[in-house]
Amino acid sequence: MTRKHKPFPILENVLIEAIAAEGKCLFHYEDKVVFVSFCVPGDIVDVQITKKKHSFMEGRIVQIVQYSKVRETPMCTHFGICGGCKWQNLPYEEQLKAKQQQVFDQLTRIGKIALPEFNPIMGSIKTKEYRNKLEFGCANKRWYTKEEIEAMPPREVGKEGNLNESAIGFHITGAFDKIYPIERCLLMDDLHNQIRNEISRYAKAQGMSFYDIRAQHGLLRGLMMRNSNTGEFMLLVQFHYDEEGDEQRAQSLLRHVADRFPQITSLIYVDNQKGNDTFGDLKLTTFKGTDFIYETMEDLKFKVGPKSFYQTNTEQAYHLYSVARKFAALTGEELVYDLYTGTGTIANFVARRTRRVIGIEYVPEAIEDAKENSKVNNIANTLFYAGDMKNILTDGFIAEHGRPDVIITDPPRAGMHPDVVRVILNAAPRRIVYVSCNPATQARDLQLMDAAYKVTAVQPVDMFPHTPHVENVVLLEKRDN
């Protein structure tokens, strides 16, 4: 006989107290913290408890009894469903306060090191249409909200599959095989909405199959779009050829898109037969135009391909890199190491104020882009190396290329490998500029370097309005031991 679990309670008239991690909010109940989504501090709500752990609980809002005075009406009709912009209901000024506090809390609680007074967070120039890249999934099963399901007429017996459930949009958390269809996303220039919706309309009208991730079957698999501050637009379409005639159907779709949207300057496609949607190791084919677009920053041009990493908020990236350059305090005589250099954006951005810049990056294609970007901008004092950071940045490498005066490091969310931290400490540069997209792992790394370096400046930068994500730039200077 199975044991029935006692249903979790509904808590009524709960006051939401504060913002928590990952875009959630919290309140306290029975000496435990309860985390809930899609609310703001000051809301009074009824909450259904959905999970109980030893030290915390999770819940979902059943009803908002009274709205907070700091609440803002979300600008997007998909808010609360697609999961992309969890803070649209929070005024932007309040978002910035929360992100400033997040950086302070993580650096103090995790780092446990002496810190200077933080600079006020740099807010984003744009809070809408600020992204230069978006990716959308295609699926033969769309996600329906509870309200959509309840509004549906009963399906006829034996005709359960009579609805066209194909969709292009975003994956829903907890439903890897379903896509929620997006009609209008406000994070990128509206041209991307027009292209995506037209592809969906045309594909359905032509009877094209959409990808079934469970069966690994279906022609239309995914879209990636990029735009740039030069006015260029890139579209990459992922197909999955299954049947005879699929390649011809794909070509017809591409031709239709090319004719319908002359604004697309780079139209690329790939036949992806892998079990996942990544295409970094696949050969891409250019259907129309070039296989790259250009971004500009000051008087520099950066070549960005479909596999390239480039900060997704172009205008704010300039301010982020300007902070890094300012913290580096370059005079033109320094040897600079740029770790996790990507396509060499920071390396080329600071190069003209250095004696030499050496960039290191894991992705070989990114290093080729970095070299090309130096060439395009007539920059001759850069060197780039591809490979795993901890394997390349060794004591022998430093002995060969010289001891750096300044190290700029911009690692992924996981932070720096302990071996990389050790080599940095052995290299003993005068200054380290640490750019981070995850202040928690940044705080951990700062603690590892605290005996030799002191933090002298902290500058949070908001790159992603309406999300809980925040970038942070820290300046470390060598202690006088």
Buried (B, 14 or more C-beta within 10 A) or exposed (E): EEEEEEEBEEBEEBBBBBBBEEBBBBBEBEEEBBBBBBBBBBBBBBBBBEEEEEEEBBBBBEEBBEBBEBBBEBEBEBBBBBBBBBBBBBEBEBBBBBBBBBBBBBBEEBBEBEBEEBBEBBBBEBBBBBBBBBBBBBBBBBBBEEEEEEEEEEEEEEEEEEEEBBBBBBBBEEEEBBBBBBEEBBBBBEBBBBBBBBBBEBBBEEEBBBBBBEEEBBBBBBBBBBBBBBEBBBBBBBBBBBEEEBEEBBEEBBEBBBEBBEBBBBBBBBBBEEEEBEBEEBEBEBBBBBBBBBBEBEEBBBBBBBBBBBBBBBBBBBBBBBBBBBBBBBEEEBBBBBBBBBBBBBBBBBBBBBBBBBBBBBBEBBBBBBBBBBEBBEBEBBBBBBBEBBEBBBEEBBEEBBEBBBBBBBBEEEBBBEBBBBBBBEBEBBBBBBBBBBBBBBBBBBBBBBEBBBBEBBBBBBBBBBBBBBBBBBBBBEEEE
